[in-house]
Amino acid sequence: MTGPVAKPPGRLACVGLGMMLGAHVGPRARSHVEQADVVFAAVSDPLVEEWLRQMNPDVRSLQPFYAEGKPRHDTYRQMVEAMLVEVRAGKHVCGAFYGHPGVFAKAPHDAVALARAEGFHAHMEPGISAEDCLYADLGIDPGRIGCQHYEASQLLFYRRRLDPSAYLVLWQVGIVGDRSYRRFATGPAHRRLLVERLLQDYPADHGVIAYEAATLPIARPRIERAKLHELPGLPLQMHTTLVVPPACPMEPDVVMQARIAALERSGQVEPPPSYTPPLEEGVA
């Protein structure tokens, strides 16, 4: 009887470096960077690349694959292929990405999926994302009244239902409305269309926040407050996130609450499952 087929020797780890240089990287991500045969860096700051080279001498930038007017889908395919060439050569490859490698990052997902499809070991190591920084910097608890997240262009391309009683977080608002996947920014005309869409659920003078996480320990996050109708004139980058606070309180569902109360009074509520506390470390 033959045993299980061994995986090819090459392997891939796509890791998150967090948002702030040197401050957010976890020990597992650092270990992959240090132990890899080659590190592919998807970071736009030369300081971050230099910091990575202090941990691994073979760091190759993925930034040159970007070009003005070049479709981003082509860029992502070339990034994936650059990493997979080395994986197929039997190397331990690490893809190092800003923030979380699975959040608004197509190439890491595609690279991991392709490597696995070809029989290689591949996994993703999470990192601190701009979303995590946003919650901390703006003092938002997404579990208190809810938080809905959309890529900004989706509000223009699709019919999405918004809940103005919860926070609304719109990602990549600086390229809202781009259908070409070639641009790195759109202008006031596209943003006016976004405002027009948001006016269906929010008043024109409703407060919004343009947010950008800090990437250096000496820097501060961008937290710029404005009115919704002022959005077209704000300076917005590709990495700018728009936060729209709630415009109204949550509306109680009195019918459902009454049904729950009646259920509890009837005695039909199932008892909670028994809880067994975990054993203390070292206790058999």
N, C-alpha and C positions, 0 to 999 in steps of 0.2 A: 504494500500500500504506500503510495506516495504522500508526502506531507504537503502542507499548504505552500502555494507558490510564493516565493519571497518577493517583496517589492524591489524595484530597481533602487540602486544606492543613492541616487540624487534625491534631494528633498527641498522643500520650500516652506519658509515661515514669513508671513506678512505681518509685521508688527507695528503697533502704534507708538509714536514717540511723545504723544501728548501735545499740548499747544505751546507750553512754555519751555524754552531751551534748557535742557538738563534737569528741570524741576519735576517733570511729570512722567518720565520714563520709568516703567516698572522693572523689577529685577529679572523677570522672565524675558521681557523684550530686550533688555540690555545684554542678557546672556546670549540670545540669538545673534545680536549684532557682533558681539565679541568672538563668538565661536564659528561664525559663517566663513566659508571660503571666499565669498564675494557678497558685498552689500550693495543693493540698488536703492538709491535715495531719491524719493519723490518729495523734495523740499526745495523751496524757492530762495531760502536764505543761505548765502555762502557760509555764515557762521555755524549753521547747523551741520552743513557738510563737513566743515573743519572739525567740529566736535565729534562727529561720527568717525572721522579718520584717526582720532585719538584712541578709539576703541578697536578699529579694524583698518589695516593699511590699504585694503582693496575696496574702496567706496566709489561707485560709479553713479553719476547723476542721471536721473531720468528726465530732467528738465529740458534738455536739448530736443526732445521729441515734440515739444510744444512749438508752434510757429503761428504767427499772425495769418489768418485766412485759411489755416489748415483745419479740416474737420477734427474735432476732438476724438471722435470714434476711431479715426486712423491713429491718432496719438496713443490712445489706450491700447489698441491692438499691438502697436510696436513696443510699447512698454512690456506687455505680457510676453511677447515673443523674446525680447531681450533677456528676461528672467528665465524663461523656459529653456532657452538654448543652453544656459549653464546648468540647469537642473538635469537636462538630458545628458549632459557631459559627466554626470555623476557627482556634481558638487552640492554642498550645503549652501543654499542661496537664501539670503534674507532681504526682503523688501521692506524698507523703512519709510513710513508715511507719517505726515503730520497728523496729530490728533488721533482719532480712531481709524484704523485701516478699512473698516467696514461702513463708515458713515460718509456719504457723498464722495465715494471713491470707487469708481468702476473697475479700474485695473486690478486691485487686489482681489476682489471677488472673482473676476474672470481668470486670474492667474491660478488661484487656489482650485477653482473648478476644473480648469484644463489640466493642471498637474495631477489631480486625483483621477480624472478620466483616463490619463495616460499611465496610471498605475503607480504614481509617485506618492510618497507621504507629503501632505501639505496641510497646513493649518493657519489660522489667523489668531494673533495675540492682541487682545483689545487694548485700547489706550484712552486717555482722558481726551474727550472731544470738546468742540466748541459748545455743544449743548450742555455738557457738565459745567463748564466755566460760566455759561450764561446763567444757569440756576444759582450758582454761588454769587456772581457779581451783581445780579439783579434781585436777589433775595426771593426767588420764586420756588415754591414747592409745588411740583406738578400734580401731586396727589391731593392738594387741598380743594381746588375747584376745577381741576382738569386742565390739560394743555394739548392743543392740536398742532401738529407739525405738517407743513407742506413745502415742497419745492415751489418757489414763487410762480414759476411759469405754469404750473398745473392749474392755478386758479384762472388762467386765461385760456388754456387749451382744453380744459375739461369742466364739466358741471360738478363742482364740489360743494357739499353742504357745510356751511360754517356755523359754529355755535358761539355767538357773541357773549355768552355768559362764562366762557372759558378763555384762557390765554390762547392767542394765535401766534405761532412762530413760523415765519416765512424765510426759507433758506435761499441763498444765491439770488437775492433781490436785485443785485447790481446787473444781472444779465436777464432780468425778467422779460419774457416774450421772445427770446431768441430761438428761432426754429432752424437756424443754419448749423448750429454747433460749431461755428467758426469764430464767433466773436468772444471777446473777453469782457465786453460791457455793452449795454444798451443805454439809450438816452432818455430824456424827459418825456418824449412821446410815448414810449412803451410804459413808462411809470405812470403816466396819466391814465392809461388803460387799466393799470392795476388799481389805481385810486378809484376809477369808475366802478370796478368790480367790488371793491371793499365798501363803497358807499351803499351797496345793497344791504349791508348788515351793520354798518357803523356810521355815526354822524361825521360830517366833514371836519369838525373841530375836535374830534376824538384824539387823544394823545397816543403817539406811537414812539418807539425807541429804535434807533439804529445802533446795532451792537457789533463790536469786533473784539474778540478775546485778545488779551495781551500775550505776546510771544516771547518777550524778554523779561527777565526779572526786574529790570529797571524801568519797564514800561507800565502804563496803566491801560486798562481796557477802554475802548471807546463806548461811551454811553451817551448818545446824543438824543435828546427828547425834542419832539416837534409835533405839530398837528398833522392829521392825516392829509389834509389838502396841500400841505407844504412838501409832501414826499417827492414830487418831481424835481424840486430844486435842491434836494440834499445830495451831498457827495456820497455816492454809493460804490463800493468796490465789489469784485466778484465774491469776496469772502464776507461781505456785510450781511448780517442777519437782521430782519425786521421783526420786532416784537410788538404785538398789538394786545394791550391789556383788555380785560373784560369790559364790555360796555353796558352790561346789565347784570342784575343778580340772577342766580339760578332759580328756576321756577319749580316749586314743589309739585310733585305728582301726588296730589291728595288722594286720588282713587287707589293708586298702588299702595300708598302708605296705609290707607284704611284696610286694604286686603291683608297686608302684613300684620297689622294689629289684630284683625279678626283671627288670623291663623294662629297667632301667639295665644290668644284667649281660648281658642278651642282645644288647646293641649295637643295638637297634631304635629307640633314642631319636634323634629328628631333630636335626640340628645347629641351633644357634641362628641366627636370621637375621643376616646381616652388618650391621655397624653403621657408619654413615658419620657422623662427628662434624659438627655444624653449622659452617658457615663463620663465621669471625670477622666482626664488623661491619665493613663497608667492603671486604671481600675479595670479589672477583668469582669 
